[in-house]
Amino acid sequence: MQRTHTIALSTLVAVAALTAHAEQVRWINPQGGSFDLPANWSPQRVPLPTDTAVFDLDATYSVTLTADRVIQNCSITAGNVTLDLAEHNLTTQSVTCSAGSASIADGLVHGRAVTTGGTLTVLADAEFDRGGSASTDGQLIIHGVVGKQGDNAGTLTINTGAFARLEPTGSIVSRTLSVNGTLEINAGQVNAEALFVRGHLDVDAGHIQCEMNPQLMLDSKTYLTNGAILAVAQQGAEVLGEMLLEGQGTSASVKLVKGWLRIESGAEAQASSTEMSAAEMGRVEVGPGGILNGIFYRSDFGTLRLEPGSTGPVGGLDSYGFFTDTRLELVVDALATPCFLPRGFRTQATPFECEFAGTLVVEVENPNVLRVGKTIPLFTAPAPLIGGNFSNVILPTLGGGRALEVSITPTQVFLHVIAGGPPCWTADFNGDGSEGTDEDILAFFACLGGNCCETCGVADFNTDGDYGTDQDIEAFFRVLSGAPC
């Protein structure tokens, strides 16, 4: 019993002695040197496990470990210091840079990488195993590893106003990666159990692997370009903010869009679990070269826009029942062959009727090329599955005595060019999308001289059967001024 008391008492004395020495120990050698040399510190001793090592000299220098060390904290408040671990371990709650800059090299930090105003750089041969954070106007540059130790440690948070960049040699292994400020990934690798983006995530050729469904929150901006990949082990990302996929090889797994998603220039959005939907004012745009791989499921208040040169939905367009608030936007290029690649409906073992509803919007590029009698298929079904009707159809005005109409059959939806509409051609005579420009005037008079461009209107501007008359010229200038034909 007496022995137990003695041990307990000696332990208390040791702890009290250690606590008595706990303080900030400042580096004082502007030339740099060994971390383990007492003369480099004030007071003249190497920091203890309960001490905070402070680097506040306004100088550029390097500090090198010669053995593994344990300290309470490491704080950089000025200057430009390189902490060279020399293949040793530094155990600390955090390495915190609040001003100036700090670089960590050649070893493992059992702790967090933290910047609250300065620039903290994790070099290619360095690693933090407890995650970290950037806040205020701090910058975190990662050439090495910011990781986790086990499932209960290692979150990385980029707070509002802060900036982080992951370089090609770098990697983030995180339980939770939260981006409220800006994170740039330059060909680096990320493996996160969970990803939350409320700020700006810019991934250039990098790779993000998520175990849970990423949350791209309202007001977030996520750009994946040049072969960047967002892969999800579960169902896919939920996009509440903005997401752009651009460039060959770029891809993302997406489940639900309540914000804005655009896919173009060889990029691909993979509908997770084969299905993707847009809901609650969500908007999905498939631009030139974009690929929507999987089934697109129409939801209330959602919009799907398909532009020339786009592919998909590869699995087909799906419709469960009757939706009154969906919106389909189709862009037809009259100069292309075909003008529009018809999109198919999903095929099921037990056929069901696909009810059209909501709004159909048709836009036409190079509209002057269209002639009366032209038929353009928009949607197809392998069996008589199509029913219903659009509650609202928005079609462009063609001019030149031409009009558009939409017809629906049990197997197809067509766009027809019919006679009708305003007799005069539009003020966009050269068909470049801009009305009443000098180029339109030059194109019109060239056409009067017998040199009509491929996308131009005709010299019979008022469609009265006579070409290049004074009446055509007068009608042209009336339309340029905004007056009726």
C-alpha positions as CSV (number, residue, x, y, z in Angstrom):
1,M,0.0,0.0,0.0
2,Q,2.8,2.4,0.9
3,R,4.6,1.5,-2.3
4,T,1.5,2.5,-4.3
5,H,1.4,5.8,-2.6
6,T,5.0,6.3,-3.3
7,I,4.6,5.6,-7.0
8,A,1.6,7.8,-7.3
9,L,3.4,10.6,-5.5
10,S,6.5,10.3,-7.7
11,T,4.2,10.4,-10.8
12,L,2.5,13.6,-9.6
13,V,5.9,15.2,-8.9
14,A,7.1,14.3,-12.4
15,V,4.0,15.7,-14.0
16,A,4.2,18.9,-11.9
17,A,7.8,19.3,-13.0
18,L,6.9,18.8,-16.6
19,T,4.0,21.2,-16.4
20,A,6.2,23.8,-14.7
21,H,8.4,23.8,-17.8
22,A,5.5,24.0,-20.2
23,E,5.8,27.3,-22.2
24,Q,6.6,28.8,-25.5
25,V,10.1,28.1,-26.7
26,R,11.3,30.5,-29.4
27,W,13.8,29.8,-32.2
28,I,16.5,32.6,-32.1
29,N,19.0,31.6,-34.7
30,P,18.3,33.5,-38.0
31,Q,20.9,31.3,-39.7
32,G,18.9,28.1,-39.0
33,G,20.5,24.9,-37.7
34,S,19.6,21.9,-35.6
35,F,16.3,21.6,-33.8
36,D,18.0,19.6,-31.1
37,L,20.6,22.2,-30.2
38,P,19.6,24.1,-27.0
39,A,21.6,27.2,-28.0
40,N,19.2,27.8,-30.9
41,W,16.3,28.3,-28.5
42,S,15.1,30.8,-25.9
43,P,15.2,29.7,-23.1
44,Q,18.2,27.6,-24.0
45,R,16.6,24.2,-24.1
46,V,14.9,22.0,-26.7
47,P,11.1,22.2,-26.6
48,L,9.5,19.6,-24.3
49,P,6.4,17.5,-25.1
50,T,4.2,20.1,-23.4
51,D,5.8,23.1,-25.1
52,T,5.0,25.1,-28.1
53,A,7.9,25.7,-30.5
54,V,7.6,29.2,-31.9
55,F,9.3,30.4,-35.1
56,D,8.8,34.2,-35.3
57,L,12.1,35.5,-36.8
58,D,11.8,37.8,-39.8
59,A,14.3,35.8,-41.8
60,T,14.7,32.9,-44.2
61,Y,16.2,29.8,-42.7
62,S,16.1,26.0,-42.3
63,V,15.7,24.0,-39.1
64,T,16.6,20.3,-39.1
65,L,15.6,17.5,-36.8
66,T,18.3,14.9,-35.8
67,A,15.9,12.6,-33.9
68,D,12.2,12.0,-33.5
69,R,10.5,14.7,-31.4
70,V,7.3,15.3,-29.4
71,I,6.0,18.8,-28.8
72,Q,2.6,20.3,-27.9
73,N,2.4,22.6,-30.9
74,C,4.5,24.2,-33.6
75,S,3.7,27.8,-34.4
76,I,5.1,29.9,-37.3
77,T,4.2,33.6,-37.0
78,A,6.8,35.4,-39.3
79,G,9.6,34.8,-41.8
80,N,10.2,32.0,-44.2
81,V,11.1,28.8,-42.4
82,T,11.7,25.3,-43.7
83,L,11.3,22.5,-41.1
84,D,13.4,19.6,-42.4
85,L,12.4,16.5,-40.6
86,A,15.3,14.6,-42.1
87,E,13.3,11.3,-42.2
88,H,12.3,11.7,-38.6
89,N,8.9,11.9,-37.0
90,L,7.5,15.0,-35.4
91,T,4.5,14.4,-33.0
92,T,2.4,17.5,-32.3
93,Q,-1.2,18.7,-32.2
94,S,-0.6,20.9,-35.2
95,V,2.0,22.8,-37.3
96,T,0.2,26.2,-37.5
97,C,1.3,29.0,-39.9
98,S,-0.5,32.2,-39.0
99,A,1.9,34.6,-40.9
100,G,4.9,34.4,-43.2
101,S,5.5,31.0,-44.7
102,A,6.6,27.5,-43.7
103,S,7.6,24.4,-45.6
104,I,7.7,20.9,-44.1
105,A,10.1,18.5,-45.7
106,D,11.3,14.9,-45.6
107,G,9.4,13.2,-42.8
108,L,6.1,12.4,-41.0
109,V,4.2,14.8,-38.8
110,H,1.8,13.0,-36.4
111,G,-0.5,16.0,-36.3
112,R,-2.5,18.5,-38.4
113,A,-1.4,21.0,-41.1
114,V,-3.0,24.3,-40.2
115,T,-2.8,27.8,-41.7
116,T,-4.6,30.8,-40.4
117,G,-3.1,33.5,-42.5
118,G,0.3,32.4,-43.8
119,T,1.4,29.9,-46.4
120,L,2.0,26.3,-45.3
121,T,3.7,24.1,-47.9
122,V,3.8,20.3,-47.5
123,L,6.7,19.2,-49.7
124,A,6.7,16.1,-51.8
125,D,8.6,14.0,-49.2
126,A,6.5,15.1,-46.3
127,E,3.3,13.8,-44.7
128,F,0.7,14.9,-42.1
129,D,-1.4,12.0,-40.8
130,R,-4.2,14.0,-39.0
131,G,-5.6,16.1,-41.8
132,G,-5.7,19.9,-41.3
133,S,-7.4,23.2,-42.1
134,A,-7.0,26.5,-43.8
135,S,-8.9,29.6,-42.6
136,T,-9.0,33.4,-42.9
137,D,-6.7,34.2,-45.8
138,G,-4.4,31.2,-45.2
139,Q,-2.9,29.1,-48.0
140,L,-2.1,25.4,-47.9
141,I,0.0,24.0,-50.7
142,I,0.3,20.2,-50.9
143,H,3.0,18.5,-52.8
144,G,3.2,15.6,-50.3
145,V,0.4,13.9,-48.3
146,V,-2.3,15.3,-46.0
147,G,-3.9,12.1,-44.7
148,K,-5.7,10.4,-41.9
149,Q,-4.8,7.8,-39.3
150,G,-7.7,5.5,-38.9
151,D,-11.3,6.4,-39.5
152,N,-11.7,8.8,-36.6
153,A,-8.9,11.3,-37.5
154,G,-7.9,13.2,-40.6
155,T,-10.5,15.7,-41.7
156,L,-9.4,18.5,-44.1
157,T,-11.3,21.8,-44.1
158,I,-10.8,24.7,-46.4
159,N,-12.7,27.5,-44.8
160,T,-14.3,30.6,-46.4
161,G,-11.6,33.0,-47.6
162,A,-8.8,30.4,-47.5
163,F,-7.0,28.7,-50.5
164,A,-5.5,25.3,-51.0
165,R,-3.8,23.7,-53.9
166,L,-3.0,20.0,-54.5
167,E,-0.1,19.6,-56.8
168,P,0.6,16.6,-59.2
169,T,2.8,14.8,-56.6
170,G,0.3,15.4,-53.8
171,S,-2.5,13.4,-52.3
172,I,-5.3,14.0,-49.8
173,V,-6.6,11.0,-47.8
174,S,-9.4,12.3,-45.7
175,R,-12.3,11.2,-43.6
176,T,-14.2,14.3,-44.6
177,L,-13.0,16.9,-47.1
178,S,-14.9,20.2,-46.7
179,V,-14.4,23.0,-49.2
180,N,-15.9,26.3,-48.1
181,G,-13.1,28.5,-49.6
182,T,-11.1,27.5,-52.8
183,L,-9.4,24.2,-53.5
184,E,-7.5,23.7,-56.7
185,I,-6.4,20.2,-57.6
186,N,-3.7,20.1,-60.3
187,A,-3.5,16.4,-61.3
188,G,-3.3,15.4,-57.6
189,Q,-5.2,12.5,-56.0
190,V,-8.0,12.6,-53.4
191,N,-9.5,9.8,-51.5
192,A,-12.3,11.0,-49.2
193,E,-14.9,9.2,-47.3
194,A,-17.2,12.2,-47.6
195,L,-16.9,15.4,-49.8
196,F,-18.8,18.6,-49.0
197,V,-18.3,21.6,-51.3
198,R,-19.8,25.0,-50.4
199,G,-17.0,27.1,-52.0
200,H,-15.0,26.6,-55.2
201,L,-13.5,23.3,-56.3
202,D,-11.4,23.4,-59.5
203,V,-10.0,20.0,-60.6
204,D,-7.6,20.0,-63.5
205,A,-6.7,16.4,-64.5
206,G,-7.0,15.3,-60.9
207,H,-8.8,12.3,-59.5
208,I,-11.3,12.3,-56.6
209,Q,-12.5,9.0,-55.2
210,C,-15.4,9.3,-52.7
211,E,-16.9,6.5,-50.6
212,M,-20.1,8.4,-49.9
213,N,-22.2,10.6,-52.1
214,P,-20.6,14.0,-52.5
215,Q,-22.7,17.1,-51.6
216,L,-22.1,20.0,-53.9
217,M,-24.0,22.6,-51.9
218,L,-26.0,25.6,-52.9
219,D,-23.7,28.4,-54.3
220,S,-20.8,26.0,-54.8
221,K,-18.8,26.0,-58.0
222,T,-17.2,22.8,-59.1
223,Y,-15.2,22.6,-62.3
224,L,-13.7,19.3,-63.6
225,T,-11.6,19.7,-66.7
226,N,-8.8,18.1,-68.8
227,G,-9.5,14.5,-67.8
228,A,-10.4,15.1,-64.2
229,I,-12.4,12.3,-62.5
230,L,-15.0,12.3,-59.7
231,A,-15.7,8.7,-58.9
232,V,-18.2,7.7,-56.3
233,A,-18.5,4.2,-54.6
234,Q,-22.2,4.7,-53.8
235,Q,-24.9,6.5,-55.8
236,G,-23.2,9.6,-57.1
237,A,-23.0,13.4,-56.5
238,E,-25.8,15.6,-55.5
239,V,-25.4,18.9,-57.3
240,L,-27.1,21.9,-55.6
241,G,-24.7,24.5,-56.9
242,E,-22.8,24.7,-60.3
243,M,-20.8,21.9,-61.9
244,L,-19.0,22.0,-65.2
245,L,-17.5,19.0,-66.9
246,E,-15.2,19.8,-69.8
247,G,-12.5,18.1,-71.8
248,Q,-11.8,14.6,-73.1
249,G,-11.6,12.0,-70.4
250,T,-13.3,14.2,-67.8
251,S,-16.1,12.3,-66.0
252,A,-18.2,12.5,-62.9
253,S,-20.8,10.2,-61.2
254,V,-24.0,12.2,-60.7
255,K,-27.2,11.2,-59.0
256,L,-29.3,14.3,-58.6
257,V,-29.1,17.9,-59.9
258,K,-31.0,20.6,-58.1
259,G,-28.5,23.3,-59.3
260,W,-26.8,23.5,-62.7
261,L,-24.7,20.8,-64.5
262,R,-23.1,21.3,-67.9
263,I,-21.2,18.6,-69.8
264,E,-19.2,19.5,-73.0
265,S,-16.1,19.0,-75.1
266,G,-15.7,15.2,-74.6
267,A,-16.6,15.1,-70.9
268,E,-19.0,12.6,-69.5
269,A,-21.5,12.5,-66.7
270,Q,-22.3,9.0,-65.6
271,A,-25.8,8.5,-64.2
272,S,-25.1,6.7,-61.0
273,S,-27.1,3.4,-60.5
274,T,-27.9,4.0,-64.2
275,E,-30.2,6.9,-63.4
276,M,-29.9,10.7,-63.1
277,S,-32.6,13.3,-62.5
278,A,-33.0,17.0,-62.3
279,A,-35.5,18.4,-59.8
280,E,-36.5,21.5,-57.9
281,M,-35.4,23.9,-60.7
282,G,-32.3,21.8,-61.4
283,R,-30.8,22.1,-64.9
284,V,-28.7,19.7,-66.9
285,E,-27.1,20.9,-70.1
286,V,-25.4,18.5,-72.6
287,G,-23.3,20.7,-74.9
288,P,-21.2,19.9,-78.0
289,G,-19.2,16.8,-77.4
290,G,-20.8,16.2,-74.0
291,I,-21.9,12.7,-73.0
292,L,-24.8,11.9,-70.7
293,N,-24.3,8.2,-70.0
294,G,-27.2,6.4,-68.4
295,I,-30.9,7.0,-68.0
296,F,-32.2,10.5,-67.4
297,Y,-35.3,10.5,-65.3
298,R,-37.6,13.5,-65.7
299,S,-38.7,15.1,-62.4
300,D,-41.0,18.0,-61.6
301,F,-39.4,21.4,-62.1
302,G,-36.3,19.9,-63.7
303,T,-34.7,20.9,-67.1
304,L,-32.8,18.9,-69.6
305,R,-31.1,20.8,-72.5
306,L,-29.6,18.9,-75.5
307,E,-27.3,20.8,-77.9
308,P,-25.9,19.9,-81.3
309,G,-23.0,17.4,-81.0
310,S,-24.2,16.0,-77.7
311,T,-24.7,12.3,-76.9
312,G,-27.3,10.9,-74.6
313,P,-29.0,10.2,-72.5
314,V,-27.3,6.9,-73.7
315,G,-29.7,4.8,-71.6
316,G,-32.7,6.8,-72.8
317,L,-35.1,9.3,-71.5
318,D,-37.4,8.0,-68.8
319,S,-40.8,9.1,-67.5
320,Y,-42.8,7.7,-64.7
321,G,-46.3,9.0,-65.0
322,F,-47.4,12.5,-65.8
323,F,-45.1,15.5,-64.9
324,T,-46.5,19.0,-65.5
325,D,-43.4,21.1,-64.7
326,T,-40.6,19.4,-66.6
327,R,-38.8,21.3,-69.3
328,L,-37.0,19.9,-72.4
329,E,-34.8,22.3,-74.4
330,L,-33.7,21.0,-77.8
331,V,-31.2,22.8,-80.0
332,V,-31.5,21.9,-83.7
333,D,-28.6,22.8,-86.1
334,A,-30.3,23.1,-89.5
335,L,-26.9,23.0,-91.3
336,A,-25.9,19.7,-89.8
337,T,-26.8,16.2,-91.0
338,P,-28.9,15.1,-89.3
339,C,-30.2,18.4,-87.9
340,F,-30.9,16.6,-84.6
341,L,-29.9,13.1,-83.4
342,P,-33.2,11.8,-82.1
343,R,-33.2,10.7,-78.4
344,G,-34.8,7.4,-77.4
345,F,-37.0,6.4,-74.5
346,R,-36.0,3.8,-72.0
347,T,-37.0,0.2,-72.9
348,Q,-38.4,-1.9,-70.1
349,A,-39.4,-5.6,-70.1
350,T,-43.0,-4.5,-69.4
351,P,-43.7,-1.6,-71.7
352,F,-45.4,1.5,-70.2
353,E,-46.6,4.7,-71.7
354,C,-44.2,7.6,-71.7
355,E,-46.4,10.7,-71.0
356,F,-45.1,13.9,-72.4
357,A,-46.0,17.0,-70.4
358,G,-44.5,20.2,-69.2
359,T,-42.7,22.6,-71.6
360,L,-40.8,21.8,-74.9
361,V,-38.5,24.5,-76.1
362,V,-36.9,24.3,-79.5
363,E,-34.0,26.5,-80.6
364,V,-32.6,26.5,-84.2
365,E,-29.1,27.3,-85.3
366,N,-28.7,28.3,-88.9
367,P,-32.5,28.7,-89.3
368,N,-32.3,30.1,-92.8
369,V,-31.3,26.7,-94.2
370,L,-34.6,25.1,-93.3
371,R,-37.2,24.8,-96.1
372,V,-40.9,24.0,-96.0
373,G,-41.5,20.3,-95.9
374,K,-38.5,19.4,-93.8
375,T,-39.2,16.9,-91.0
376,I,-36.8,16.5,-88.0
377,P,-37.3,13.6,-85.6
378,L,-36.8,14.6,-82.0
379,F,-37.7,11.5,-79.9
380,T,-38.2,7.8,-80.7
381,A,-39.5,4.8,-78.9
382,P,-39.0,1.1,-79.9
383,A,-42.8,0.4,-79.4
384,P,-46.0,2.5,-79.2
385,L,-45.1,3.9,-75.8
386,I,-45.4,7.7,-76.3
387,G,-48.5,9.5,-75.1
388,G,-49.7,12.7,-73.6
389,N,-48.9,16.2,-74.9
390,F,-46.8,19.2,-74.0
391,S,-48.7,21.8,-71.9
392,N,-46.5,24.5,-73.5
393,V,-44.4,24.5,-76.7
394,I,-42.0,27.3,-77.4
395,L,-40.8,27.5,-81.0
396,P,-38.6,30.2,-82.7
397,T,-40.0,32.5,-85.4
398,L,-38.3,31.6,-88.7
399,G,-39.6,34.2,-91.1
400,G,-39.5,33.8,-94.9
401,G,-43.1,32.4,-94.9
402,R,-42.0,29.4,-92.8
403,A,-43.1,28.1,-89.4
404,L,-42.5,25.2,-87.1
405,E,-44.9,22.7,-85.5
406,V,-44.5,19.6,-83.3
407,S,-46.4,16.4,-83.8
408,I,-46.5,13.4,-81.5
409,T,-47.1,9.8,-82.6
410,P,-47.0,6.6,-80.4
411,T,-43.4,6.0,-81.6
412,Q,-42.0,9.4,-82.5
413,V,-42.0,13.1,-81.8
414,F,-41.4,15.2,-85.0
415,L,-40.5,18.8,-85.7
416,H,-42.0,19.9,-89.1
417,V,-41.2,23.0,-91.2
418,I,-44.5,24.2,-92.6
419,A,-45.7,27.2,-94.6
420,G,-46.8,30.2,-92.5
421,G,-45.5,32.8,-90.1
422,P,-44.2,36.2,-91.1
423,P,-43.6,36.5,-94.9
424,C,-40.3,38.4,-94.5
425,W,-37.0,36.9,-93.5
426,T,-35.6,38.0,-90.2
427,A,-33.0,40.8,-89.5
428,D,-30.4,38.0,-88.9
429,F,-30.0,37.7,-92.7
430,N,-26.6,35.9,-92.5
431,G,-27.8,33.5,-89.8
432,D,-25.0,34.1,-87.4
433,G,-27.3,34.6,-84.4
434,S,-27.0,38.4,-84.3
435,E,-29.7,40.6,-85.8
436,G,-29.3,43.8,-87.8
437,T,-25.6,44.0,-87.9
438,D,-23.3,45.4,-90.7
439,E,-22.6,41.8,-91.7
440,D,-26.4,41.2,-92.2
441,I,-26.6,44.3,-94.5
442,L,-23.5,43.2,-96.5
443,A,-24.8,39.7,-96.8
444,F,-28.2,40.9,-98.0
445,F,-26.7,43.1,-100.8
446,A,-24.3,40.3,-101.8
447,C,-27.4,38.1,-102.1
448,L,-29.1,40.7,-104.3
449,G,-26.0,40.5,-106.5
450,G,-26.4,36.7,-106.8
451,N,-23.9,35.7,-104.1
452,C,-26.0,34.3,-101.2
453,C,-24.0,32.6,-98.4
454,E,-24.9,29.1,-97.3
455,T,-26.6,30.3,-94.1
456,C,-28.3,33.4,-95.6
457,G,-31.9,34.1,-96.4
458,V,-33.0,34.7,-100.0
459,A,-33.1,37.7,-102.3
460,D,-36.9,37.5,-102.3
461,F,-36.9,39.0,-98.8
462,N,-40.7,39.6,-98.7
463,T,-41.5,36.2,-100.3
464,D,-43.8,37.7,-102.9
465,G,-42.2,35.6,-105.7
466,D,-40.0,38.3,-107.1
467,Y,-36.4,38.3,-106.3
468,G,-34.2,41.4,-105.6
469,T,-36.9,44.0,-106.1
470,D,-37.2,47.5,-104.6
471,Q,-39.9,46.0,-102.4
472,D,-37.5,43.4,-101.1
473,I,-35.0,46.2,-100.2
474,E,-37.7,48.3,-98.5
475,A,-39.0,45.3,-96.5
476,F,-35.4,44.5,-95.4
477,F,-34.8,47.9,-94.0
478,R,-38.3,48.0,-92.3
479,V,-37.4,44.7,-90.5
480,L,-34.0,46.1,-89.6
481,S,-35.7,49.0,-87.9
482,G,-38.0,46.7,-86.0
483,A,-41.1,47.5,-88.0
484,P,-43.5,44.7,-89.3
485,C,-42.8,43.2,-92.7
